[in-house]
Amino acid sequence: MSDDLNKRIAEAQDKLAAQKRPRNGSDGKGWSTGYRMASDFVAAILVGAVLGWGIDALFGTMPWGLIVCLTLGFSAGVRMIMRTANEQANAPAAENEDENA
């Protein structure tokens, strides 16, 4: 009887150990989030610069269109970074609730 119980305990412990993953970010999720934030920020600034340059070329308002659109692009980039950071901050709580269910 005790051999059967020891075998079942060992199997349950092995199964439990296989289900648990390290929470230290070793799966690369942090890197991908960082690259996403950086690319969103750079893209927002580039879009603002191109849009401002186009407005300046079209209306002859050099350099005001570029300055205004760069500022708007920078603001949009910061806003996207903040949104992504908030999503990541709230994501682990949802993952933990799913695992406990």
C-alpha positions in Angstrom: 0.0 0.0 0.0 2.8 2.5 0.9 4.6 1.9 -2.4 1.4 2.7 -4.3 1.0 5.9 -2.3 4.6 6.9 -2.7 4.3 6.4 -6.5 1.2 8.5 -6.7 2.8 11.3 -4.6 5.8 11.3 -6.9 3.7 11.4 -10.0 1.6 14.3 -8.6 4.8 16.2 -7.7 6.2 15.7 -11.1 3.0 16.9 -12.7 2.9 20.0 -10.5 6.6 20.8 -11.2 6.0 20.6 -15.0 3.0 23.0 -14.7 5.0 25.7 -12.9 7.0 28.0 -15.1 9.6 30.5 -13.9 8.2 34.1 -13.5 11.6 35.8 -14.0 10.9 36.8 -17.6 13.1 34.1 -19.1 10.5 33.5 -21.9 11.6 36.8 -23.7 8.3 38.6 -23.2 10.0 41.6 -21.6 12.3 42.0 -24.7 9.4 41.8 -27.1 7.5 44.4 -25.1 10.5 46.7 -25.0 11.0 46.4 -28.7 7.3 47.1 -29.3 7.5 50.3 -27.2 10.6 51.5 -28.9 9.2 50.9 -32.4 5.9 52.5 -31.6 7.7 55.6 -30.2 10.1 55.9 -33.2 7.2 55.4 -35.7 5.1 58.1 -34.1 8.0 60.6 -34.2 8.8 59.7 -37.9 5.2 60.0 -38.9 5.0 63.4 -37.2 8.2 64.5 -39.0 7.1 63.4 -42.4 3.6 64.9 -42.0 5.1 68.2 -40.8 7.6 68.3 -43.6 4.8 67.7 -46.1 2.6 70.4 -44.6 5.6 72.8 -44.7 6.3 72.0 -48.4 2.7 72.3 -49.3 1.9 75.6 -47.6 5.3 77.2 -47.3 5.2 77.5 -43.5 8.7 76.3 -42.9 9.5 75.3 -40.0 6.3 75.6 -38.1 4.5 72.6 -39.5 7.5 70.4 -38.7 7.7 71.7 -35.2 4.0 71.3 -34.4 3.8 67.8 -36.0 7.0 66.6 -34.3 5.5 67.7 -31.0 2.3 65.9 -31.7 4.2 62.7 -32.8 6.3 62.8 -29.6 3.1 63.1 -27.5 1.5 60.3 -29.4 4.5 58.1 -28.9 4.6 58.8 -25.1 0.9 58.0 -24.9 1.4 54.7 -26.7 4.3 53.7 -24.4 2.1 54.5 -21.4 -0.8 52.4 -22.7 1.5 49.5 -23.4 3.1 49.8 -19.9 -0.4 49.8 -18.3 -1.4 46.7 -20.3 1.7 44.9 -19.2 1.2 45.9 -15.6 -2.4 44.6 -15.6 -1.6 41.4 -17.6 0.1 39.3 -14.8 -2.9 39.7 -12.5 -5.2 38.2 -15.2 -2.7 35.4 -15.9 -2.6 34.5 -12.2 -6.4 34.4 -12.0 -6.5 32.0 -15.0 -4.0 29.7 -13.4 -5.8 29.5 -10.0 -9.1 28.7 -11.6 
